[in-house]
Amino acid sequence: MKICRVKLEQGGVSLAAIGDDEQVRFLRTEQGYITSWAALKTVLNGRKLFEVFPKMAENGETIGALSEIEAQGRLLTPLDRQEVWAAGVTYQRSQVARMEESDVAASIYELVYEAERPEIFFKATPHRVMGSGEAIGIRGDSQWNVPEPELAIVLDSDLSPLGLTICNDVSSRDIEGANPLYLPQAKLYDRCCAIGPAVLLLEDLPDKLQLRIECTIKRAGLEVFHGGANTAQLKRTLPELVSYLGRYNSFPEGVILSTGTCIVPPNDFTLQPDDIVEIE
């Protein structure tokens, strides 16, 4: 079962459940709609989300099919006040790609791939994060912009996993390739990230997941790129990445951790305005 955020017709926002039938149901309590992840945590009152959520969803008010909600422009990103962080060089393909983009820093990326400590970096504040169907950003001072399809972990304030979602870690590869110290500019800018559209609930965080990732890019109605991979190729374990994220760091609102990409378009590809990026 999945959770999403939906605009209310009368104004405001509510968390909602997406059932196996793709019907969307509002999560409500006696006090009204559950408007945020923080409000949901209050309702849970120490209970596990995975145990309580199915009953809440069963009692929810059905508002329509997911496709209808999205077509109406009412489907939002699943985060509200959470920061987005990301891990890099976690797949061999990512390591190779980062080495290809930078003669200056090729050895650095090789060292990071083999090192005990992973690369963890700040990716986005909520206002820089786009939802399903919204426009991602392309830097005007970059000539090499690509999507990076990634599995993302949604974590509570105590870094307990709530579930999984999709992240598009949009990146300017030529800026990063010029000098690794330019990474924040290559990664962090307006509309630099897309999350969602929903969070798949996860009872526990396993070391490894075998999930197929697909990315298709269309231009003027034609497919210009398609790539696929599997999260089983992830070199780091998920608990390991979460552990390093939480070292001497706190996230009062919770946090989303994107786990790195293993789908990289060819070096002669760059995003163009009006390209459609589809990730599943």
N, C-alpha and C positions, 0 to 999 in steps of 0.2 A: 504494500500500500504506500501511497505517496502523499506528500503535503505540498501545497502551492499557496501563493498569496493572490487574492482577487480583489479588485475594486468593487465596492458595494454600489448598487444603483442609486441609493440614497446618499452616497458620499461616504468616505472612509474606506478602510481596508479590513479584510478578515482573512485569517488562515482558513484553508479548505482542504478537504480530503479528495483524492482522486482514486476511485475504486478500480477494480479489475475490469469493470464495464466501461471505464473512461468517463463515468459520470462524476461531476464535481458536487460535493456536499459541504456546506459551511460547517465549521466547528463552532458549536454554541454551548454555553453553560447557562445556568440560571441568571447569571449576571450579564449575559449578552454575548456578542461575538468575541472571539479571541483575536485580538487585533495585531499581535506581535509574538515573536518567539519568547520574549520576556514574560508576556501575559500567559503564554502556554506553560512556561515553567512554574508560574505561580499556581496555576490550576493543577498541575501535576503534584505539587507539594511533596517532592521527594520520591514519588512513584516513577517507575520507568515508563518512558513514552511508548515504547513498543508494547507494553502490557495494557495501557489505558487507551491508546489511540483508536484501535478497531471499534471499541464500544462507543467512543465519542463520534466516530464517523458514521456508525450505524444509526445513531440518533440525530444525525445532522439533517439539515434542510437541503434537498436536492435542487440545484439551480440550473442544471443543463450539462450538455456534453462538453468535454475539454475543448474540442475544436470550435464549438460555438463561442465559448468564453474567450478564446484567443482571437477569433475573428472580430469580436466586439471590442477588442483592445483593452480588456479588463484583466488579462493575465499579467502579473507583475513578476519581477525577480523574486526568488524565494527568500532572499535576505532582506533585512530592514536596516539594522544598525551595525552589522558585522563587518569587520575588515576582511579583506581577501589577501592571503599570503600564498606563496607558491614555492615549490621545490624545482630545482633545475638539474640537468645532466643526470637524470635518474634512469634513463633508458640508453642503451648503446647507440641507437639511432640519433638521439638527441646529442650525445657526446660527439659523434662524428660530425653532425651538422654544425655544432658550435665551433669545432676545430676548423671546418671548412670555411666558415664565415670570417675567421680571424687568424691570419698568420702570426700576428703579434701575441695572441693569447692561447694558441693551440695547446701548448704544454700545460697551461693552467687548467683547462677543461679536462685534459687527460688525468691530471693529478686529482681533481675534484671527483671524477668518476670512480677512482680507486680509493679515495680517502675514506676514513671512518666517518668524518663529519660531512653531512650533505650540504649542498647549496640551498639555503632558505632565504627568500627575499620578500619584501613587502610589495604587493601587486596593486591593490586598489582600495580606496575608500568607497562607501556605498554609492555616492553620487556619480562616481565614474563607471559604475557597473550597469550594463544594459541587460534587458530581458529578451525573451524569445520574440523574434520579429522586429526588434529595434535595431537601429543602425550602430554598428561598431565604428571605431575611429581609425583613420589612416593619417599618419603624421605627414604634414606638408613638407617637412624638411628631411624626409627619408625617401629613398628610391627602392627600398626592398622591405615591404610590409607583408607579413604572413599571419594566418590564424594558427594557433597551436591548440589542438583538441586534447583535453585532459580530463581524467577522472578527478573529482574534487570531493573532499570529506567535509561534511558539515559538523562542527563541534560545538558543544555547550561551553559555558563559561569555565567549567572545570576540565575542559578538553575531553569530555566523554563524547563518543560519537553519537550523533542523531541519525545520520544517514549519508547518502551519496548523491551527488548531482553532477552536471556537466559544466565544465569551464572552458571558455575560449580565451586563452592567454595571448591576446593579440600582441605582436612584437614587431619592432623595427630592427631587422637583422643587420643592416649596414651600420647603424649607429652603434649597436653593441659590438659589432665586429671591428670597428675602428679602434675601440679601446674598452676593455672590460669595465673601467670606471664609469663608462657612460650607460651602464645597465639600467639605472633608474629612469633615464630619459628614453631608453628603448622600450621600457616596460610600463611606465607609469605616466599616463596622460589622459585627457578626457576621452571617455568611451573606449578605454583600453582593454576592457574585459566584458565578457558576457557570461551569465550564470543562469542555469535552470533548464527547463521551466519549472521543474519540481524536485523535491527531495525524496528519494527512495529510502524508506525507513530501514535501519539496520540495527539488529539486536546487539551484535557485538562486532568489533573490528578485527577481522582475520589478518594474518600476516600477508597472505596473497589472495587475490581475487582473479578469476578467469573471466573477464568481461570483454567482449568484442567492442572495439571503438571504430566507427566509420566516419569519414569526413568527405563531403562532396562540395565542390565549389562550382557554381554555375554563373555564366556570363552571357547576357543577352539570350537566355533560355537554353544555352548549350553547356554541357559539362566540360570544364577545362581542367579539373583535377579531381581525382578520387584516390583515397588511401585508406587502408585498414590496418589494424594491429590488435594486440591483446594485452590487457593489463598484467597477464602472467609474465610478460617480458620485463616488468618493473624490477630493477636491481635491488632497490631498497624495500624493506617491509613497511607497511602502512603504520604500525605502531612506532617504528623507528623514526619515521618522518614527523609524526605527531609529537614524539618525545623531544626531538630537537627543537621543534617550533616552540614548545612550552618551557624551554630552559631559560630561567630568569626573565620570563615574560608573562604577562597576564592579559586576559581578554574578557573584560567584564560583560560584554554583550555577546560573547561567543565569537567564533571565527570560522572562516572557510579556508581550507588548505587544498590548493591544487597540486597535483602530484607529479607533474611533468608530462612532456609529450613524447610520443614515439611515431607520430605522423608528421612528416616534414615535406612540404612541396619542393619541387626541384629548384635549383639555385637561380634559374632564369625566370621564376614565377614571382610576381608581386600582385597584391590585391589592387583592384581598380574600383572607383566609385560604382555603386549599383551591383557589384558582385553579390551573390547570395551564398552564404556559408551555412551548410547544414551539417550538424554533428549529432550522432546518436551512439 
